[in-house]
Amino acid sequence: MARIRNLSFSDGVSVTAPSDLALGGGGSGEVNLVENANGDSALDGGNTNDVGDWIDSGTGTTSSITSTAADIPLYPLKDNAIKILNDGSSTGYTRYRFTLPPALITRKLKISWEQFVSTSTAYVAGDFKVEMYSNASSNYSGAYTAIALSTDVSSVSSIPAANGKYQTTFDTSTATYLELRITRTAGTANSYICLNEVVVGPGIQPQGAVIGTTETVTFTGTFTNTTYTAKRTRIGEWAEYQVLMSLTGTPGAATLTLTLPSGDVIDTTSLVDSNSQFLPGAQVQLIDTGTAGYVGCLRAETSTTVGIYYIDDAAAAVTRTAVTQAAPYTFANTDKIDITFRVPLARYAGSGIVNVVNNDVEYASNSSSTDAADTTSFAYGPSGSAGIFGTTALTAPRQKTVRFQNPIQQTDELSLEIYDTTMAAWLPISASRYGSLVYSVQNTTKYGMTIIPVSNTDVNVYFAQYSLPTGATFAAAGESWAVSPASGAKWRVKKSSGGQAVGFGKAAKASLGLTTSYVPTITSSTYAASASYTVLDGDGYDTILVTTGNTDRTITLPTAVDNSGRKLTIKKVDSGTGTVTVDGEGSETIDGATTKVLSAQYTSLAIQCDGSAWHATSTRAADTASFSVSVTGPITTSVTFRASRVGDVVTVLWSGALAAGVSSATAITLDFTNFPSWARPAVTTSTPTFTRDNGTYQTVMGQLVIPTSGNGTVNKTYASGAFTSNTGTTGFDSGSVSYTGGSW
């Protein structure tokens, strides 16, 4: 947005020149926190806190506006530049203060500018450095905290002695009061740098249309005895279809229409005429095998169907006539209709444009020409460095480190390039006439050079002791780097960032035709929920720990179609009486049920999504519990019960003394209501019944009796168990019974 500096329309000021307006980024159109990016207005506007002005600390540097054409990096595009002069003795700085807006908190921002360095009094690399600080106070009276830059070496980002673009990056926090500094560290008095287009901001986000991969889809039509073969390609908010109709016999009498694939609905609001209309650019070929061919067109009949028409030029005026089984000819076996057309789809509306990664190229090299490893002589720009080429013989393999000013991403491509003096061009090392410099080994003797990334900004360039084999003797000493490549050759490491879709909102798998389907970013992270919570596609949580207190909570799962492969664990962590209901979105299910309930402390549910539903991979109950219940039947009341659960299977173990003198099968009934909540079905009035058979070895079979909601009782056998006694009709018996079911 344009901002008027030092002018007010209410004062009757006329804006007559572009310099009257200060645009973010000096007119580049990108978001820029530096309002005076080129020295188009006074560096010190007289503000109390000096926010938005370039101010000198008092020593070390002196800032001014220069209009000397030779000093302006972007002359004649710019008439002025910010000039920072070295005083030759003190350590001081020129600063620019700004307030970070909420949208840029906890973001990665860039610092960049175009620079010109003095030559009459030579500026030397490292005479100035760039720094970023945050301050705790809005008037900058609080403590300063240094913010690390991506180009820092031992906490210093030196400004190189080169003309061109400088760039570094930093990560913001919640601190909002920031200060950019150009600080003197060394150098001769009256050396200087001049800056244009000073930018602190997120950078420009390029955008482009979504171009999808071609995929097979299903069309249907009114012609019978026809095979429909079709493909679809997404282009922005439109879908392009290729449809081939191959007749296998005579179609039934019908006007020919096609129905779009399931889920594809024409966005009629994007058509010139929202009513039925002929589609521009559609191509139709009607092929009467062995006889003739006709051309045609398409019309959108409804939001899901298109009609096929042929061009009828038999009459004086050319007309478009609907295709039928008998027109423009009688269709029969082996005839074909080839159709290509495009329509806007409702589900693509609003998502046809996506942000793309900058296709940026960055060059880095190392200027060291010594017979030693070097991790500090960083050089930047496309001109590269000669280094040891043509000057230095190595006595052992050496590594020279290069550092990129922007972090290396997984999608970036790194390549080692050589400046070929004969061809006067930069080429990949393998493609240049120095192709033999590609790293190789003969026995233990090493030749050539290669690159080894060592961090997200640093790459080691490995130089073997010899540049190339001489060819005379296998594994013998090779050519010296002082000899080959010859003087004039240079090298550099090139980092290319390829463009890719990074999202416009989100692109779900249901949005067919995207180059790459949306996959939520899932990291290993835990969320502590003390209230109901809806899990989001990209919130990064894989574990939800729920504290209920005495209030029931609900954890709502994200849409299955957007979370294929995602794993989640939900656990109740407190002893409150509240339950945790795990609920699939809408009608989506968990093991066939729309909800699962966790009632006891430390119970948990682990699930995984297959793209259409969620499936339990593990359920874990609380520790096993011992408890007492009332007993009816030929067993003493001094009975101990212990229950445990694995998944949805509960096992109850008991021991006690049987009553003496039992001579026939007798039922033993246990009061189910005192079982732990996690060890019983939801119907707590149920009682399990065990039938004891008389005999030397006592056998008990378990059956669970569950009342219905008011229609009496029904018997449902879930599982069975047994115990035995070797003391006849009296003595001590023990056993177990297992059952499955209920709402755990």
HELIX and SHEET records of a PDB file:
HELIX    1   1 PHE A    9  ASP A   11  5                                   3    
HELIX    2   2 PRO A   18  ASP A   20  5                                   3    
HELIX    3   3 GLY A   24  GLY A   27  5                                   4    
HELIX    4   4 ALA A   69  ASP A   71  5                                   3    
HELIX    5   5 PRO A  102  LEU A  104  5                                   3    
HELIX    6   6 THR A  268  SER A  270  5                                   3    
HELIX    7   7 ALA A  346  TYR A  348  5                                   3    
HELIX    8   8 GLY A  435  LEU A  437  5                                   3    
HELIX    9   9 ALA A  560  ASP A  562  5                                   3    
HELIX   10  10 PHE A  672  ASN A  674  5                                   3    
HELIX   11  11 SER A  677  ALA A  679  5                                   3    
SHEET    1   A 2 ARG A   3  ILE A   4  0                                        
SHEET    2   A 2 LEU A  21  ALA A  22 -1                                        
SHEET    1   B 5 TRP A  54  ASP A  56  0                                        
SHEET    2   B 5 TYR A  93  THR A  99 -1                                        
SHEET    3   B 5 TYR A 177  ARG A 184 -1                                        
SHEET    4   B 5 PHE A 128  ASN A 135 -1                                        
SHEET    5   B 5 TYR A 144  ILE A 147 -1                                        
SHEET    1   C 5 TRP A  54  ASP A  56  0                                        
SHEET    2   C 5 TYR A  93  THR A  99 -1                                        
SHEET    3   C 5 TYR A 177  ARG A 184 -1                                        
SHEET    4   C 5 PHE A 128  ASN A 135 -1                                        
SHEET    5   C 5 SER A 157  SER A 158 -1                                        
SHEET    1   D 5 THR A  61  THR A  66  0                                        
SHEET    2   D 5 ALA A  81  ASN A  86 -1                                        
SHEET    3   D 5 TYR A 192  GLY A 201 -1                                        
SHEET    4   D 5 LYS A 108  VAL A 117 -1                                        
SHEET    5   D 5 GLY A 164  ASP A 171 -1                                        
SHEET    1   E 2 GLN A 207  ALA A 209  0                                        
SHEET    2   E 2 ILE A 353  ASN A 355 -1                                        
SHEET    1   F 7 GLU A 215  VAL A 217  0                                        
SHEET    2   F 7 THR A 226  ILE A 235 -1                                        
SHEET    3   F 7 TRP A 238  LEU A 247 -1                                        
SHEET    4   F 7 LYS A 336  PRO A 344 -1                                        
SHEET    5   F 7 GLN A 283  ASP A 288 -1                                        
SHEET    6   F 7 ALA A 292  ALA A 300 -1                                        
SHEET    7   F 7 GLN A 277  PHE A 278 -1                                        
SHEET    1   G 9 GLU A 215  VAL A 217  0                                        
SHEET    2   G 9 THR A 226  ILE A 235 -1                                        
SHEET    3   G 9 TRP A 238  LEU A 247 -1                                        
SHEET    4   G 9 LYS A 336  PRO A 344 -1                                        
SHEET    5   G 9 GLN A 283  ASP A 288 -1                                        
SHEET    6   G 9 ALA A 292  ALA A 300 -1                                        
SHEET    7   G 9 THR A 305  ASP A 312 -1                                        
SHEET    8   G 9 THR A 257  THR A 259 -1                                        
SHEET    9   G 9 THR A 220  GLY A 221 -1                                        
SHEET    1   H 8 GLU A 215  VAL A 217  0                                        
SHEET    2   H 8 THR A 226  ILE A 235 -1                                        
SHEET    3   H 8 TRP A 238  LEU A 247 -1                                        
SHEET    4   H 8 LYS A 336  PRO A 344 -1                                        
SHEET    5   H 8 GLN A 283  ASP A 288 -1                                        
SHEET    6   H 8 ALA A 292  ALA A 300 -1                                        
SHEET    7   H 8 THR A 305  ASP A 312 -1                                        
SHEET    8   H 8 THR A 319  ALA A 322 -1                                        
SHEET    1   I 5 PHE A 378  TYR A 380  0                                        
SHEET    2   I 5 VAL A 361  ASN A 366 -1                                        
SHEET    3   I 5 LYS A 490  SER A 497 -1                                        
SHEET    4   I 5 ASP A 412  ASP A 420 -1                                        
SHEET    5   I 5 ALA A 425  PRO A 428 -1                                        
SHEET    1   J 3 ARG A 398  ARG A 403  0                                        
SHEET    2   J 3 ASP A 458  PHE A 463 -1                                        
SHEET    3   J 3 MET A 449  PRO A 453 -1                                        
SHEET    1   K 2 SER A 440  GLN A 442  0                                        
SHEET    2   K 2 THR A 445  TYR A 447 -1                                        
SHEET    1   L 5 THR A 526  ALA A 529  0                                        
SHEET    2   L 5 THR A 543  VAL A 546  1                                        
SHEET    3   L 5 LYS A 567  LYS A 572  1                                        
SHEET    4   L 5 SER A 604  CYS A 609 -1                                        
SHEET    5   L 5 TRP A 614  ARG A 620 -1                                        
SHEET    1   M 4 TYR A 533  THR A 534  0                                        
SHEET    2   M 4 ARG A 553  THR A 556  1                                        
SHEET    3   M 4 VAL A 580  ASP A 583  1                                        
SHEET    4   M 4 THR A 595  LEU A 598 -1                                        
SHEET    1   N 5 ALA A 625  PHE A 627  0                                        
SHEET    2   N 5 THR A 640  VAL A 646 -1                                        
SHEET    3   N 5 VAL A 649  LEU A 658 -1                                        
SHEET    4   N 5 GLY A 731  THR A 740 -1                                        
SHEET    5   N 5 PHE A 723  THR A 724 -1                                        
SHEET    1   O 5 VAL A 631  THR A 632  0                                        
SHEET    2   O 5 THR A 666  LEU A 670 -1                                        
SHEET    3   O 5 THR A 687  ASP A 693 -1                                        
SHEET    4   O 5 THR A 699  PRO A 707 -1                                        
SHEET    5   O 5 THR A 713  LYS A 716 -1                                        
END                                                                             
